[in-house]
C-alpha cells in the first residue's frame, strides 16, 4: 500500500501500462521483481540480450545448467529450460495483475529464437512449443515484425496464443502487423472461438531511431555552410523518434476505430496496444526520462529498463503527452526529410541491425552455456 501514490501507479491511472524490460533469476528469487510489481509494474519483457546478461553475469544458473547437462539435455534444451523457468516464475508473480485487469496486463514476454525471424513456419512451431511448455495464460510470445511475420502473427492469434510483435520502427511495419492481428482475430471468430482473452502488443522501438537520425543530422550539419539552416538541423535532434511514435499512435487510433475494428470489438476482441520499447536514453545530453515523459497516452504500454524505472520514479513527469504538438511533429518529419535524412531507410536499417544484435546475443549466450556445461 505504501506505493499506491507512486508515479508508476499514476502512470497506469492515465491509461499507460508500465512494464519492466528485464528478467533475471536474482530479481525473482531476491524479491526485487515483486517489489517492482508492488510499486506499479504490470508486465515484464525479455529478449536474448537480457537473458545473455542474466546468465553471463552471475553464477546463479550454474548448478541448474550442470544438472540439466547430467540429465542428458542438449544446448538448446538447456536454453529452453532456463528461460522458460524464469518466465514461468515471473508470470506467477504477475498472476494477480492478470486476473485483476481481466487479462489486459500481467504478461511476461519471451522471444522466439532469433534465427527464425524470417521463417513463418518455424516461428509458429516454436511459439506453440514455448507457449505450451510454460503453461500459463499470461505469456506473450515475441515475434519480430519482419516482412514475413504477418502470416505467423495471424496464425498464432487465431490459435489463441498471445503475441508481442517486436522490433517495429516504421509506420509501414506497424500497419502490416496491426492488420495481421485483426485478421487473426477474425479467423478465430470464424472458427467459433472466444477472442476476449487473446492479447497482443505492437512494440515500437524508440531511442535507436534518434541515435541513427541524430548521427545523420550531424553529418548533414558538417556539410552545411548556412548558419540558419545549420541551427534548424540541430533543432531536430532528439525529436524524430518521439515524432515517429506520435504518428504511429494516430494510426493506431484509426486502425482500431469502431469503423475498422467494431465487428471484433463487439465479440469481445481487444485492441493491440502500441508498446514503446527501447526507452532508455542513449544520448547523455538528453533527459533520462525523455522517452517516457513524452509518450504518455491511453491504451499504450511503456516497457522500461531498470535504470529508466528508477529515473522515472524519481523525477519523471506526469501528463498526457502523446497527442501534444501533433502539428509540430508533422513539420519536424517534413524537415528531416527535406534536409536529407530518409526516415524509412533508417527504420529498415535499424530493424535489420536489431535482428542481428539479438542473434549475436543469442549466439553469445549459447557460447556461455557451453562453457558452463563444462
KEVEXVEX-57194 format. One line per field, with one value per residue (C-alpha): residue in one letter; x, y, z; residue number from 1. Coordinates in nm, 2 decimals, always signed. Example, Ala and Ser with C-alpha at 12.3 -4.5 7.8 and 13.67 -1.06 7.14 Angstrom:
<recs>
resn A, S
X +1.23, +1.37
Y -0.45, -0.11
Z +0.78, +0.71
resi 1, 2
</recs>
This chain:
<recs>
resn X, X, X, X, X, X, X, X, X, X, X, X, X, X, X, X, X, X, X, X, X, X, X, X, X, X, X, X, X, X, X, X, X, X, X, X, X, X, X, X, X, X, X, X, X, X, X, X, X, X, X, X, X, X, X, X, X, X, X, X, X, X, X, X, X, X, X, X, X, X, X, X, X, X, X, X, X, X, X, X, X, X, X, X, X, X, X, X, X, X, X, X, X, X, X, X, X, X, X, X, X, X, X, X, X, X, X, X, X, X, X, X, X, X, X, X, X, X, X, X, X, X, X, X, X, X, X, X, X, X, X, X, X, X, X, X, X, X, X, X, X, X, X, X, X, X, X, X, X, X, X, X, X, X, X, X, X, X, X, X, X, X, X, X, X, X, X, X, X, X, X, X, X, X, X, X, X, X, X, X, X, X, X, X, X, X, X, X, X, X, X, X, X, X, X, X, X, X, X, X, X, X, X, X, X, X, X, X, X, X, X, X, X, X, X, X, X, X, X, X, X, X, X, X, X, X, X, X, X, X, X, X, X, X, X, X, X, X, X, X, X, X, X, X, X, X, X, X, X, X, X, X, X, X, X, X, X, X, X, X, X, X, X, X, X, X, X, X, X, X, X, X, X, X, X, X, X, X, X, X, X, X, X, X, X, X, X, X, X, X, X, X, X, X, X, X, X, X, X, X, X, X, X, X, X, X, X, X, X, X, X, X, X, X, X, X, X, X, X, X, X, X, X, X, X, X, X, X, X, X, X, X, X, X, X, X, X, X, X, X, X, X, X, X, X, X, X, X, X, X, X, X, X, X, X, X, X, X, X, X, X, X, X, X, X, X, X, X, X, X, X, X, X, X
X +0.00, +0.29, +0.33, -0.03, +0.05, +0.38, +0.44, +0.41, +0.06, -0.03, +0.10, -0.13, -0.42, -0.36, -0.40, -0.04, +0.08, +0.44, +0.62, +0.97, +1.22, +1.44, +1.43, +1.69, +1.67, +1.82, +1.54, +1.28, +1.44, +1.56, +1.21, +1.30, +1.06, +0.78, +0.88, +0.86, +0.51, +0.40, +0.52, +0.31, +0.49, +0.22, +0.42, +0.77, +0.95, +1.26, +1.49, +1.80, +2.03, +1.86, +1.90, +2.26, +2.33, +2.14, +2.32, +2.66, +2.69, +2.62, +2.67, +2.31, +2.22, +2.53, +2.41, +2.09, +2.30, +2.51, +2.21, +2.04, +2.35, +2.38, +2.02, +2.11, +1.97, +2.14, +2.24, +1.91, +1.71, +1.91, +1.84, +1.47, +1.47, +1.65, +1.44, +1.10, +1.16, +1.24, +0.94, +0.70, +0.80, +0.78, +0.43, +0.33, +0.43, +0.21, -0.09, -0.27, -0.23, -0.35, -0.67, -0.74, -0.71, -0.90, -0.62, -0.53, -0.19, +0.01, +0.21, +0.56, +0.71, +0.96, +1.11, +1.12, +1.47, +1.63, +1.73, +1.35, +1.29, +1.23, +1.07, +0.70, +0.66, +0.94, +0.82, +0.47, +0.61, +0.85, +0.58, +0.34, +0.62, +0.72, +0.36, +0.27, +0.59, +0.54, +0.18, +0.04, -0.21, -0.03, +0.25, +0.32, +0.54, +0.76, +0.77, +1.00, +0.79, +0.97, +0.81, +0.75, +0.59, +0.22, +0.15, +0.29, +0.11, -0.22, -0.19, -0.08, -0.36, -0.61, -0.49, -0.53, -0.16, -0.08, +0.18, +0.42, +0.53, +0.88, +1.14, +0.90, +1.03, +0.82, +0.45, +0.46, +0.60, +0.34, +0.04, +0.13, +0.13, -0.18, -0.37, -0.23, -0.36, -0.71, -0.71, -0.61, -0.90, -1.14, -1.01, -1.07, -1.42, -1.50, -1.38, -1.63, -1.36, -1.36, -1.14, -1.19, -0.88, -0.64, -0.40, -0.12, +0.11, +0.30, +0.65, +0.78, +1.14, +1.22, +1.57, +1.75, +1.58, +1.72, +2.06, +2.06, +1.89, +2.10, +2.41, +2.28, +2.19, +2.55, +2.69, +2.44, +2.53, +2.90, +2.84, +2.61, +2.75, +2.44, +2.42, +2.05, +2.00, +2.26, +2.06, +1.74, +1.90, +2.04, +1.69, +1.56, +1.80, +1.63, +1.28, +1.23, +1.18, +0.91, +0.75, +0.75, +0.58, +0.32, +0.22, +0.21, -0.03, -0.26, -0.26, -0.34, -0.64, -0.76, -0.69, -0.87, -1.16, -1.52, -1.53, -1.23, -1.24, -1.60, -1.70, -1.43, -1.48, -1.85, -1.73, -1.50, -1.18, -0.91, -0.71, -0.35, -0.18, +0.12, +0.42, +0.71, +1.03, +1.40, +1.30, +1.63, +1.80, +2.12, +2.24, +2.36, +2.27, +1.90, +1.68, +1.69, +1.31, +1.28, +1.10, +0.86, +0.77, +0.68, +0.49, +0.22, -0.13, -0.42, -0.41, -0.04, +0.25, +0.60, +0.85, +1.14, +1.48, +1.57, +1.75, +1.47, +1.22, +1.42, +1.47, +1.10, +1.00, +1.24, +1.19, +0.97, +0.68, +0.32, +0.09, -0.08, +0.18, +0.14, -0.10, +0.06, +0.25, +0.10, +0.12, +0.48, +0.55, +0.44, +0.67, +0.97, +0.93, +0.90, +1.21, +1.42, +1.33, +1.40, +1.75, +1.82, +1.76, +1.55, +1.34, +1.20, +1.55, +1.66, +1.37, +1.45, +1.82, +1.76, +1.53, +1.80, +2.06, +1.83, +1.77, +2.15, +2.21, +1.96, +2.11, +2.46, +2.34, +2.18, +2.50, +2.69, +2.45, +2.49, +2.87, +2.83, +2.61, +2.87, +3.14, +2.92, +2.83, +3.19
Y +0.00, +0.24, +0.27, +0.35, +0.71, +0.64, +0.76, +0.42, +0.39, +0.73, +0.65, +0.35, +0.56, +0.78, +0.48, +0.37, +0.04, +0.04, -0.28, -0.38, -0.46, -0.71, -1.06, -1.24, -1.52, -1.30, -1.05, -1.33, -1.51, -1.20, -1.03, -0.73, -0.82, -0.85, -0.51, -0.36, -0.51, -0.37, -0.03, -0.05, -0.26, -0.46, -0.66, -0.79, -0.82, -1.02, -1.07, -1.26, -0.97, -0.97, -1.34, -1.33, -1.07, -1.26, -1.59, -1.45, -1.20, -1.44, -1.80, -1.84, -2.06, -2.27, -2.56, -2.59, -2.59, -2.88, -3.07, -3.04, -3.15, -3.45, -3.53, -3.56, -3.22, -3.06, -2.70, -2.57, -2.77, -2.62, -2.27, -2.36, -2.48, -2.17, -1.91, -2.08, -2.13, -1.76, -1.66, -1.90, -1.78, -1.42, -1.49, -1.64, -1.32, -1.13, -1.36, -1.13, -0.84, -1.06, -1.15, -0.80, -0.64, -0.93, -1.01, -0.66, -0.67, -0.91, -1.06, -1.18, -1.18, -1.44, -1.43, -1.69, -1.80, -1.51, -1.75, -1.79, -1.42, -1.47, -1.81, -1.80, -2.18, -2.22, -1.92, -2.07, -2.41, -2.27, -2.03, -2.32, -2.52, -2.24, -2.13, -2.49, -2.55, -2.25, -2.34, -2.01, -1.78, -1.46, -1.52, -1.33, -1.48, -1.22, -1.23, -0.99, -0.77, -0.86, -0.87, -1.24, -1.21, -1.13, -1.49, -1.61, -1.34, -1.42, -1.79, -1.76, -1.51, -1.74, -2.02, -1.80, -1.75, -1.40, -1.22, -0.93, -0.81, -0.67, -0.47, -0.24, +0.10, +0.25, +0.32, +0.08, -0.20, -0.13, -0.13, -0.47, -0.64, -0.45, -0.59, -0.94, -0.92, -0.82, -1.09, -1.35, -1.25, -1.27, -1.61, -1.71, -1.58, -1.77, -2.09, -2.02, -1.95, -1.69, -1.38, -1.20, -1.33, -1.31, -1.02, -0.86, -0.55, -0.39, -0.30, +0.02, +0.08, +0.44, +0.55, +0.37, +0.59, +0.90, +0.75, +0.69, +1.01, +1.23, +1.08, +1.15, +1.51, +1.56, +1.46, +1.69, +1.98, +1.93, +1.99, +2.28, +2.63, +2.84, +2.91, +2.94, +2.60, +2.46, +2.57, +2.43, +2.09, +2.09, +2.17, +1.84, +1.63, +1.42, +1.48, +1.24, +0.92, +1.08, +1.23, +0.88, +0.73, +1.00, +0.94, +0.57, +0.63, +0.83, +0.55, +0.30, +0.51, +0.49, +0.12, +0.03, +0.27, +0.13, +0.16, -0.07, -0.29, -0.26, -0.61, -0.76, -0.54, -0.64, -1.00, -0.90, -0.85, -0.63, -0.37, -0.44, -0.17, +0.01, -0.06, +0.18, -0.02, +0.07, +0.37, +0.41, +0.73, +0.66, +1.02, +1.16, +1.51, +1.42, +1.36, +1.00, +1.01, +1.16, +0.85, +0.81, +1.18, +1.24, +0.93, +0.90, +0.82, +0.59, +0.23, +0.22, +0.04, +0.16, -0.12, +0.04, -0.09, -0.09, +0.25, +0.41, +0.29, +0.44, +0.76, +0.80, +0.72, +0.99, +1.28, +1.18, +1.40, +1.31, +1.43, +1.32, +1.40, +1.15, +1.37, +1.71, +1.91, +1.70, +1.98, +2.04, +1.67, +1.67, +1.97, +1.80, +1.49, +1.70, +1.90, +1.60, +1.46, +1.80, +1.81, +1.46, +1.21, +0.93, +0.80, +0.50, +0.38, +0.44, +0.23, -0.06, -0.05, -0.03, -0.33, -0.53, -0.42, -0.50, -0.85, -0.90, -0.77, -1.02, -1.30, -1.21, -1.20, -1.54, -1.69, -1.54, -1.69, -2.03, -1.99, -1.90, -2.21, -2.43, -2.31, -2.35, -2.70, -2.79
Z +0.00, +0.06, -0.32, -0.41, -0.49, -0.67, -1.02, -1.18, -1.03, -1.15, -1.50, -1.50, -1.40, -1.70, -1.93, -1.99, -1.85, -1.71, -1.79, -1.69, -1.96, -1.77, -1.62, -1.41, -1.16, -0.89, -0.93, -0.89, -0.60, -0.42, -0.42, -0.63, -0.91, -0.65, -0.51, -0.86, -0.91, -0.57, -0.69, -1.01, -1.27, -1.45, -1.71, -1.80, -2.13, -2.21, -2.51, -2.60, -2.48, -2.14, -2.10, -2.21, -1.95, -1.68, -1.74, -1.82, -1.53, -1.25, -1.13, -1.01, -1.31, -1.30, -1.08, -1.29, -1.61, -1.48, -1.36, -1.70, -1.88, -1.65, -1.73, -2.10, -2.21, -2.51, -2.55, -2.70, -2.44, -2.16, -2.31, -2.31, -1.96, -1.81, -2.00, -1.96, -1.59, -1.53, -1.75, -1.58, -1.23, -1.33, -1.47, -1.14, -0.96, -1.21, -1.20, -0.96, -1.20, -1.49, -1.30, -1.16, -1.50, -1.67, -1.89, -2.01, -1.82, -1.61, -1.91, -1.94, -2.29, -2.43, -2.78, -3.05, -3.15, -3.35, -3.63, -3.70, -3.77, -4.14, -4.13, -4.05, -4.02, -3.77, -3.58, -3.54, -3.44, -3.18, -3.04, -3.00, -2.82, -2.58, -2.50, -2.41, -2.22, -2.00, -1.95, -1.83, -2.00, -1.90, -2.15, -2.47, -2.74, -2.90, -3.28, -3.47, -3.71, -4.03, -4.37, -4.32, -3.98, -4.07, -4.16, -3.83, -3.62, -3.79, -3.73, -3.37, -3.28, -3.45, -3.22, -2.91, -2.85, -2.72, -2.93, -2.86, -3.21, -3.15, -3.34, -3.51, -3.62, -3.90, -3.96, -4.26, -4.04, -3.77, -4.01, -4.15, -3.81, -3.69, -3.99, -3.92, -3.57, -3.68, -3.95, -3.68, -3.45, -3.74, -3.83, -3.47, -3.47, -3.79, -3.60, -3.33, -3.07, -2.79, -2.86, -2.53, -2.37, -2.67, -2.63, -2.83, -2.82, -3.10, -2.98, -3.15, -3.07, -2.99, -2.88, -3.16, -3.41, -3.25, -3.23, -3.61, -3.72, -3.49, -3.64, -3.99, -3.89, -3.75, -4.09, -4.27, -4.04, -4.10, -4.47, -4.43, -4.47, -4.40, -4.02, -4.02, -4.18, -3.95, -3.65, -3.80, -3.85, -3.49, -3.35, -3.49, -3.29, -3.02, -3.17, -3.45, -3.26, -3.05, -3.36, -3.53, -3.23, -3.21, -3.57, -3.52, -3.23, -3.45, -3.70, -3.41, -3.33, -3.69, -3.74, -3.41, -3.45, -3.45, -3.83, -3.87, -3.55, -3.44, -3.56, -3.35, -3.05, -3.03, -2.99, -2.70, -2.90, -2.75, -2.93, -3.00, -2.78, -2.90, -2.67, -2.66, -2.63, -2.61, -2.40, -2.22, -2.33, -2.52, -2.55, -2.21, -2.33, -2.32, -2.02, -1.89, -1.89, -2.24, -2.39, -2.10, -2.03, -2.40, -2.49, -2.23, -2.36, -2.32, -2.43, -2.45, -2.28, -2.20, -2.11, -1.92, -1.83, -1.47, -1.46, -1.66, -1.40, -1.12, -1.30, -1.38, -1.02, -0.90, -1.14, -1.44, -1.55, -1.53, -1.81, -2.12, -2.38, -2.67, -2.86, -2.79, -3.06, -3.34, -3.59, -3.49, -3.53, -3.89, -3.95, -3.79, -4.00, -4.32, -4.23, -4.15, -4.50, -4.66, -4.51, -4.65, -4.37, -4.50, -4.20, -4.39, -4.47, -4.11, -3.99, -4.23, -4.15, -3.77, -3.78, -3.96, -3.71, -3.42, -3.55, -3.59, -3.24, -3.09, -3.30, -3.17, -2.81, -2.86, -3.00, -2.72, -2.47, -2.62, -2.60, -2.23, -2.17, -2.34, -2.11, -1.80, -1.91, -1.89
resi 1, 2, 3, 4, 5, 6, 7, 8, 9, 10, 11, 12, 13, 14, 15, 16, 17, 18, 19, 20, 21, 22, 23, 24, 25, 26, 27, 28, 29, 30, 31, 32, 33, 34, 35, 36, 37, 38, 39, 40, 41, 42, 43, 44, 45, 46, 47, 48, 49, 50, 51, 52, 53, 54, 55, 56, 57, 58, 59, 60, 61, 62, 63, 64, 65, 66, 67, 68, 69, 70, 71, 72, 73, 74, 75, 76, 77, 78, 79, 80, 81, 82, 83, 84, 85, 86, 87, 88, 89, 90, 91, 92, 93, 94, 95, 96, 97, 98, 99, 100, 101, 102, 103, 104, 105, 106, 107, 108, 109, 110, 111, 112, 113, 114, 115, 116, 117, 118, 119, 120, 121, 122, 123, 124, 125, 126, 127, 128, 129, 130, 131, 132, 133, 134, 135, 136, 137, 138, 139, 140, 141, 142, 143, 144, 145, 146, 147, 148, 149, 150, 151, 152, 153, 154, 155, 156, 157, 158, 159, 160, 161, 162, 163, 164, 165, 166, 167, 168, 169, 170, 171, 172, 173, 174, 175, 176, 177, 178, 179, 180, 181, 182, 183, 184, 185, 186, 187, 188, 189, 190, 191, 192, 193, 194, 195, 196, 197, 198, 199, 200, 201, 202, 203, 204, 205, 206, 207, 208, 209, 210, 211, 212, 213, 214, 215, 216, 217, 218, 219, 220, 221, 222, 223, 224, 225, 226, 227, 228, 229, 230, 231, 232, 233, 234, 235, 236, 237, 238, 239, 240, 241, 242, 243, 244, 245, 246, 247, 248, 249, 250, 251, 252, 253, 254, 255, 256, 257, 258, 259, 260, 261, 262, 263, 264, 265, 266, 267, 268, 269, 270, 271, 272, 273, 274, 275, 276, 277, 278, 279, 280, 281, 282, 283, 284, 285, 286, 287, 288, 289, 290, 291, 292, 293, 294, 295, 296, 297, 298, 299, 300, 301, 302, 303, 304, 305, 306, 307, 308, 309, 310, 311, 312, 313, 314, 315, 316, 317, 318, 319, 320, 321, 322, 323, 324, 325, 326, 327, 328, 329, 330, 331, 332, 333, 334, 335, 336, 337, 338, 339, 340, 341, 342, 343, 344, 345, 346, 347, 348, 349, 350, 351, 352, 353, 354, 355, 356, 357, 358, 359, 360, 361, 362, 363, 364, 365, 366, 367, 368, 369, 370, 371, 372, 373, 374
</recs>
